[in-house]
Amino acid sequence: MFDSSNGRGLENLEVRITPPSNANLPVRLANTDQNGAFRFPQVRLSRYMLEVSQGPNLLYRVQIDAGPQTRLDIPLQKR
C-alpha cells in the first residue's frame, strides 16, 4: 500500500483476504508494515476478495486471483 500522492508506504492498515465460501479456506488477516508491505504466507491458489481498512473505514476492495507468488501494488489516496 502506498500513498498515490507521494509514493510513501502506508503503515498499520488491515488487509483481509476472504476466499469463496465453497473453497473451504480460512479468512486471513495481515497489517501493513512501515513500508506499506503485507504478506500472507502459504496462500493457496484461489480467487479472493481483498479488503483494506483503517479502523472501521473500508479503503479498498478488489477481487483477485492469488497464489504463493502474487504481488500487488495498491495506490491509495488520502482523504
N, CA, C and O atoms as CSV, one atom per row, in Angstrom:
chain,resi,resn,atom,element,x,y,z
A,1,MET,N,N,0.838,-1.161,0.000
A,1,MET,CA,C,0.000,0.000,0.000
A,1,MET,C,C,0.888,1.230,0.000
A,1,MET,O,O,1.871,1.304,0.737
A,2,PHE,N,N,0.537,2.174,-0.819
A,2,PHE,CA,C,1.304,3.409,-0.810
A,2,PHE,C,C,0.397,4.587,-1.107
A,2,PHE,O,O,-0.636,4.453,-1.763
A,3,ASP,N,N,0.805,5.737,-0.614
A,3,ASP,CA,C,0.097,6.990,-0.829
A,3,ASP,C,C,0.355,7.404,-2.276
A,3,ASP,O,O,1.498,7.652,-2.659
A,4,SER,N,N,-0.700,7.478,-3.074
A,4,SER,CA,C,-0.530,7.792,-4.501
A,4,SER,C,C,-0.015,9.208,-4.735
A,4,SER,O,O,0.481,9.501,-5.822
A,5,SER,N,N,-0.119,10.091,-3.751
A,5,SER,CA,C,0.350,11.459,-3.950
A,5,SER,C,C,1.852,11.619,-3.756
A,5,SER,O,O,2.459,12.532,-4.315
A,6,ASN,N,N,2.461,10.719,-2.951
A,6,ASN,CA,C,3.903,10.871,-2.711
A,6,ASN,C,C,4.697,9.567,-2.782
A,6,ASN,O,O,5.920,9.592,-2.642
A,7,GLY,N,N,4.034,8.433,-2.994
A,7,GLY,CA,C,4.725,7.159,-3.148
A,7,GLY,C,C,5.185,6.516,-1.863
A,7,GLY,O,O,5.834,5.470,-1.905
A,8,ARG,N,N,4.872,7.105,-0.711
A,8,ARG,CA,C,5.317,6.543,0.564
A,8,ARG,C,C,4.394,5.422,1.018
A,8,ARG,O,O,3.184,5.462,0.791
A,9,GLY,N,N,4.991,4.413,1.668
A,9,GLY,CA,C,4.223,3.298,2.197
A,9,GLY,C,C,3.266,3.739,3.292
A,9,GLY,O,O,3.547,4.679,4.035
A,10,LEU,N,N,2.137,3.054,3.385
A,10,LEU,CA,C,1.137,3.359,4.408
A,10,LEU,C,C,1.147,2.250,5.456
A,10,LEU,O,O,0.896,1.085,5.147
A,11,GLU,N,N,1.438,2.625,6.685
A,11,GLU,CA,C,1.616,1.692,7.791
A,11,GLU,C,C,0.313,1.481,8.564
A,11,GLU,O,O,-0.560,2.349,8.601
A,12,ASN,N,N,0.213,0.303,9.179
A,12,ASN,CA,C,-0.884,-0.047,10.098
A,12,ASN,C,C,-2.265,-0.083,9.455
A,12,ASN,O,O,-3.256,0.270,10.095
A,13,LEU,N,N,-2.338,-0.503,8.208
A,13,LEU,CA,C,-3.633,-0.757,7.588
A,13,LEU,C,C,-3.925,-2.247,7.722
A,13,LEU,O,O,-3.010,-3.068,7.653
A,14,GLU,N,N,-5.187,-2.600,7.913
A,14,GLU,CA,C,-5.562,-4.015,7.997
A,14,GLU,C,C,-5.911,-4.523,6.607
A,14,GLU,O,O,-6.671,-3.887,5.876
A,15,VAL,N,N,-5.356,-5.661,6.252
A,15,VAL,CA,C,-5.617,-6.286,4.961
A,15,VAL,C,C,-6.263,-7.641,5.230
A,15,VAL,O,O,-5.756,-8.438,6.020
A,16,ARG,N,N,-7.378,-7.889,4.569
A,16,ARG,CA,C,-8.124,-9.136,4.763
A,16,ARG,C,C,-8.327,-9.788,3.402
A,16,ARG,O,O,-8.709,-9.121,2.441
A,17,ILE,N,N,-8.071,-11.090,3.319
A,17,ILE,CA,C,-8.437,-11.830,2.116
A,17,ILE,C,C,-9.474,-12.882,2.509
A,17,ILE,O,O,-9.293,-13.644,3.458
A,18,THR,N,N,-10.554,-12.892,1.751
A,18,THR,CA,C,-11.658,-13.806,2.009
A,18,THR,C,C,-11.851,-14.686,0.778
A,18,THR,O,O,-12.111,-14.172,-0.310
A,19,PRO,N,N,-11.726,-16.016,0.935
A,19,PRO,CA,C,-11.936,-16.908,-0.202
A,19,PRO,C,C,-13.430,-17.102,-0.451
A,19,PRO,O,O,-14.249,-16.734,0.390
A,20,PRO,N,N,-13.790,-17.675,-1.595
A,20,PRO,CA,C,-15.201,-18.005,-1.828
A,20,PRO,C,C,-15.686,-18.987,-0.756
A,20,PRO,O,O,-14.905,-19.786,-0.238
A,21,SER,N,N,-16.956,-18.921,-0.434
A,21,SER,CA,C,-17.489,-19.773,0.633
A,21,SER,C,C,-17.338,-21.264,0.332
A,21,SER,O,O,-17.236,-22.063,1.263
A,22,ASN,N,N,-17.322,-21.652,-0.922
A,22,ASN,CA,C,-17.189,-23.072,-1.263
A,22,ASN,C,C,-15.729,-23.547,-1.340
A,22,ASN,O,O,-15.487,-24.714,-1.647
A,23,ALA,N,N,-14.764,-22.678,-1.071
A,23,ALA,CA,C,-13.338,-23.045,-1.183
A,23,ALA,C,C,-12.816,-23.748,0.059
A,23,ALA,O,O,-11.746,-24.356,0.009
A,24,ASN,N,N,-13.537,-23.683,1.172
A,24,ASN,CA,C,-13.101,-24.317,2.416
A,24,ASN,C,C,-11.704,-23.837,2.840
A,24,ASN,O,O,-10.871,-24.628,3.284
A,25,LEU,N,N,-11.469,-22.536,2.694
A,25,LEU,CA,C,-10.219,-21.910,3.096
A,25,LEU,C,C,-10.538,-20.827,4.122
A,25,LEU,O,O,-11.635,-20.270,4.104
A,26,PRO,N,N,-9.597,-20.518,5.017
A,26,PRO,CA,C,-9.875,-19.515,6.047
A,26,PRO,C,C,-9.750,-18.075,5.528
A,26,PRO,O,O,-9.065,-17.809,4.540
A,27,VAL,N,N,-10.425,-17.168,6.214
A,27,VAL,CA,C,-10.201,-15.734,6.024
A,27,VAL,C,C,-8.852,-15.433,6.652
A,27,VAL,O,O,-8.551,-15.925,7.740
A,28,ARG,N,N,-8.043,-14.638,5.986
A,28,ARG,CA,C,-6.705,-14.315,6.510
A,28,ARG,C,C,-6.593,-12.816,6.721
A,28,ARG,O,O,-7.137,-12.027,5.948
A,29,LEU,N,N,-5.871,-12.424,7.792
A,29,LEU,CA,C,-5.668,-11.018,8.130
A,29,LEU,C,C,-4.183,-10.708,8.217
A,29,LEU,O,O,-3.386,-11.554,8.623
A,30,ALA,N,N,-3.818,-9.496,7.836
A,30,ALA,CA,C,-2.442,-9.013,7.968
A,30,ALA,C,C,-2.505,-7.500,8.174
A,30,ALA,O,O,-3.532,-6.870,7.922
A,31,ASN,N,N,-1.404,-6.936,8.630
A,31,ASN,CA,C,-1.270,-5.476,8.752
A,31,ASN,C,C,-0.080,-5.023,7.922
A,31,ASN,O,O,0.913,-5.739,7.794
A,32,THR,N,N,-0.193,-3.823,7.358
A,32,THR,CA,C,0.920,-3.294,6.580
A,32,THR,C,C,2.033,-2.832,7.519
A,32,THR,O,O,1.775,-2.346,8.619
A,33,ASP,N,N,3.276,-2.994,7.062
A,33,ASP,CA,C,4.434,-2.547,7.840
A,33,ASP,C,C,4.755,-1.092,7.486
A,33,ASP,O,O,3.985,-0.444,6.777
A,34,GLN,N,N,5.876,-0.583,7.969
A,34,GLN,CA,C,6.237,0.822,7.754
A,34,GLN,C,C,6.436,1.162,6.280
A,34,GLN,O,O,6.400,2.335,5.908
A,35,ASN,N,N,6.643,0.159,5.446
A,35,ASN,CA,C,6.800,0.385,4.006
A,35,ASN,C,C,5.505,0.156,3.238
A,35,ASN,O,O,5.477,0.275,2.013
A,36,GLY,N,N,4.431,-0.174,3.959
A,36,GLY,CA,C,3.157,-0.449,3.310
A,36,GLY,C,C,3.041,-1.875,2.798
A,36,GLY,O,O,2.084,-2.205,2.097
A,37,ALA,N,N,4.005,-2.724,3.138
A,37,ALA,CA,C,4.012,-4.108,2.663
A,37,ALA,C,C,3.207,-5.005,3.600
A,37,ALA,O,O,3.097,-4.743,4.798
A,38,PHE,N,N,2.652,-6.059,3.030
A,38,PHE,CA,C,1.961,-7.081,3.810
A,38,PHE,C,C,2.190,-8.429,3.137
A,38,PHE,O,O,2.493,-8.502,1.946
A,39,ARG,N,N,2.041,-9.494,3.921
A,39,ARG,CA,C,2.255,-10.840,3.390
A,39,ARG,C,C,1.224,-11.798,3.964
A,39,ARG,O,O,0.799,-11.675,5.112
A,40,PHE,N,N,0.841,-12.739,3.143
A,40,PHE,CA,C,0.032,-13.862,3.571
A,40,PHE,C,C,0.810,-15.124,3.200
A,40,PHE,O,O,0.737,-15.583,2.060
A,41,PRO,N,N,1.556,-15.687,4.157
A,41,PRO,CA,C,2.339,-16.885,3.851
A,41,PRO,C,C,1.442,-18.057,3.466
A,41,PRO,O,O,0.346,-18.226,3.999
A,42,GLN,N,N,1.923,-18.838,2.552
A,42,GLN,CA,C,1.286,-20.096,2.149
A,42,GLN,C,C,-0.156,-19.918,1.681
A,42,GLN,O,O,-1.042,-20.667,2.093
A,43,VAL,N,N,-0.387,-18.943,0.836
A,43,VAL,CA,C,-1.707,-18.740,0.250
A,43,VAL,C,C,-1.894,-19.738,-0.877
A,43,VAL,O,O,-1.042,-19.866,-1.756
A,44,ARG,N,N,-3.011,-20.440,-0.845
A,44,ARG,CA,C,-3.310,-21.395,-1.909
A,44,ARG,C,C,-3.920,-20.663,-3.098
A,44,ARG,O,O,-4.614,-19.658,-2.941
A,45,LEU,N,N,-3.654,-21.177,-4.266
A,45,LEU,CA,C,-4.181,-20.594,-5.492
A,45,LEU,C,C,-5.705,-20.607,-5.433
A,45,LEU,O,O,-6.325,-21.666,-5.335
A,46,SER,N,N,-6.290,-19.438,-5.491
A,46,SER,CA,C,-7.744,-19.301,-5.431
A,46,SER,C,C,-8.109,-17.858,-5.762
A,46,SER,O,O,-7.241,-16.995,-5.898
A,47,ARG,N,N,-9.386,-17.621,-5.886
A,47,ARG,CA,C,-9.906,-16.263,-6.039
A,47,ARG,C,C,-10.261,-15.770,-4.639
A,47,ARG,O,O,-10.868,-16.505,-3.859
A,48,TYR,N,N,-9.889,-14.539,-4.318
A,48,TYR,CA,C,-10.136,-13.964,-3.003
A,48,TYR,C,C,-10.718,-12.568,-3.152
A,48,TYR,O,O,-10.487,-11.891,-4.154
A,49,MET,N,N,-11.476,-12.145,-2.146
A,49,MET,CA,C,-11.865,-10.755,-2.016
A,49,MET,C,C,-10.826,-10.127,-1.093
A,49,MET,O,O,-10.669,-10.564,0.047
A,50,LEU,N,N,-10.121,-9.115,-1.569
A,50,LEU,CA,C,-9.108,-8.422,-0.779
A,50,LEU,C,C,-9.698,-7.090,-0.334
A,50,LEU,O,O,-10.194,-6.311,-1.149
A,51,GLU,N,N,-9.636,-6.842,0.975
A,51,GLU,CA,C,-10.157,-5.598,1.529
A,51,GLU,C,C,-9.089,-4.943,2.391
A,51,GLU,O,O,-8.373,-5.614,3.134
A,52,VAL,N,N,-8.994,-3.632,2.281
A,52,VAL,CA,C,-8.051,-2.857,3.080
A,52,VAL,C,C,-8.861,-1.865,3.902
A,52,VAL,O,O,-9.721,-1.156,3.379
A,53,SER,N,N,-8.570,-1.828,5.198
A,53,SER,CA,C,-9.307,-0.899,6.050
A,53,SER,C,C,-8.375,-0.243,7.055
A,53,SER,O,O,-7.285,-0.730,7.354
A,54,GLN,N,N,-8.848,0.869,7.555
A,54,GLN,CA,C,-8.166,1.588,8.631
A,54,GLN,C,C,-9.235,1.808,9.689
A,54,GLN,O,O,-10.133,2.634,9.524
A,55,GLY,N,N,-9.126,1.051,10.782
A,55,GLY,CA,C,-10.182,1.070,11.780
A,55,GLY,C,C,-11.467,0.576,11.132
A,55,GLY,O,O,-11.453,-0.436,10.432
A,56,PRO,N,N,-12.585,1.279,11.356
A,56,PRO,CA,C,-13.859,0.844,10.771
A,56,PRO,C,C,-14.050,1.279,9.312
A,56,PRO,O,O,-15.070,0.954,8.705
A,57,ASN,N,N,-13.092,2.002,8.747
A,57,ASN,CA,C,-13.243,2.558,7.400
A,57,ASN,C,C,-12.651,1.657,6.332
A,57,ASN,O,O,-11.450,1.391,6.333
A,58,LEU,N,N,-13.491,1.187,5.422
A,58,LEU,CA,C,-13.037,0.405,4.280
A,58,LEU,C,C,-12.418,1.357,3.268
A,58,LEU,O,O,-13.067,2.301,2.818
A,59,LEU,N,N,-11.145,1.103,2.908
A,59,LEU,CA,C,-10.424,1.986,1.985
A,59,LEU,C,C,-10.352,1.440,0.571
A,59,LEU,O,O,-10.262,2.204,-0.391
A,60,TYR,N,N,-10.391,0.107,0.439
A,60,TYR,CA,C,-10.141,-0.506,-0.866
A,60,TYR,C,C,-10.723,-1.908,-0.866
A,60,TYR,O,O,-10.642,-2.615,0.139
A,61,ARG,N,N,-11.304,-2.312,-1.977
A,61,ARG,CA,C,-11.824,-3.679,-2.126
A,61,ARG,C,C,-11.656,-4.093,-3.584
A,61,ARG,O,O,-11.975,-3.337,-4.503
A,62,VAL,N,N,-11.148,-5.308,-3.775
A,62,VAL,CA,C,-10.974,-5.827,-5.124
A,62,VAL,C,C,-10.984,-7.350,-5.069
A,62,VAL,O,O,-10.551,-7.945,-4.082
A,63,GLN,N,N,-11.473,-7.973,-6.123
A,63,GLN,CA,C,-11.403,-9.426,-6.229
A,63,GLN,C,C,-10.127,-9.774,-6.985
A,63,GLN,O,O,-9.837,-9.198,-8.034
A,64,ILE,N,N,-9.357,-10.739,-6.432
A,64,ILE,CA,C,-8.073,-11.098,-7.041
A,64,ILE,C,C,-7.972,-12.602,-7.209
A,64,ILE,O,O,-8.615,-13.361,-6.484
A,65,ASP,N,N,-7.176,-13.025,-8.153
A,65,ASP,CA,C,-6.742,-14.409,-8.274
A,65,ASP,C,C,-5.346,-14.434,-7.687
A,65,ASP,O,O,-4.431,-13.814,-8.227
A,66,ALA,N,N,-5.177,-15.150,-6.579
A,66,ALA,CA,C,-3.902,-15.089,-5.861
A,66,ALA,C,C,-3.356,-16.483,-5.592
A,66,ALA,O,O,-4.086,-17.473,-5.536
A,67,GLY,N,N,-2.046,-16.513,-5.429
A,67,GLY,CA,C,-1.326,-17.718,-5.063
A,67,GLY,C,C,-0.062,-17.331,-4.334
A,67,GLY,O,O,0.096,-16.169,-3.958
A,68,PRO,N,N,0.852,-18.277,-4.121
A,68,PRO,CA,C,2.050,-18.024,-3.317
A,68,PRO,C,C,2.944,-16.887,-3.825
A,68,PRO,O,O,3.622,-16.254,-3.017
A,69,GLN,N,N,2.971,-16.613,-5.100
A,69,GLN,CA,C,3.892,-15.611,-5.640
A,69,GLN,C,C,3.203,-14.337,-6.114
A,69,GLN,O,O,3.826,-13.533,-6.808
A,70,THR,N,N,1.952,-14.132,-5.764
A,70,THR,CA,C,1.220,-12.955,-6.215
A,70,THR,C,C,1.733,-11.695,-5.535
A,70,THR,O,O,1.941,-11.671,-4.322
A,71,ARG,N,N,1.934,-10.654,-6.324
A,71,ARG,CA,C,2.360,-9.355,-5.795
A,71,ARG,C,C,1.367,-8.301,-6.265
A,71,ARG,O,O,0.980,-8.269,-7.433
A,72,LEU,N,N,0.963,-7.442,-5.340
A,72,LEU,CA,C,0.045,-6.353,-5.662
A,72,LEU,C,C,0.649,-5.034,-5.222
A,72,LEU,O,O,1.217,-4.941,-4.134
A,73,ASP,N,N,0.532,-4.023,-6.048
A,73,ASP,CA,C,0.878,-2.655,-5.673
A,73,ASP,C,C,-0.440,-1.888,-5.650
A,73,ASP,O,O,-1.104,-1.749,-6.677
A,74,ILE,N,N,-0.810,-1.393,-4.475
A,74,ILE,CA,C,-2.116,-0.768,-4.307
A,74,ILE,C,C,-1.937,0.700,-3.924
A,74,ILE,O,O,-1.536,0.998,-2.799
A,75,PRO,N,N,-2.229,1.626,-4.854
A,75,PRO,CA,C,-2.147,3.053,-4.528
A,75,PRO,C,C,-3.437,3.510,-3.850
A,75,PRO,O,O,-4.533,3.174,-4.297
A,76,LEU,N,N,-3.300,4.263,-2.790
A,76,LEU,CA,C,-4.443,4.819,-2.083
A,76,LEU,C,C,-4.292,6.328,-2.005
A,76,LEU,O,O,-3.173,6.841,-1.969
A,77,GLN,N,N,-5.412,7.045,-1.980
A,77,GLN,CA,C,-5.387,8.492,-1.846
A,77,GLN,C,C,-5.833,8.858,-0.445
A,77,GLN,O,O,-6.802,8.299,0.069
A,78,LYS,N,N,-5.131,9.795,0.177
A,78,LYS,CA,C,-5.562,10.313,1.466
A,78,LYS,C,C,-6.802,11.161,1.249
A,78,LYS,O,O,-6.933,11.857,0.242
A,79,ARG,N,N,-7.717,11.087,2.224
A,79,ARG,CA,C,-8.941,11.890,2.134
A,79,ARG,C,C,-8.861,13.065,3.047
A,79,ARG,O,O,-9.798,13.861,3.112
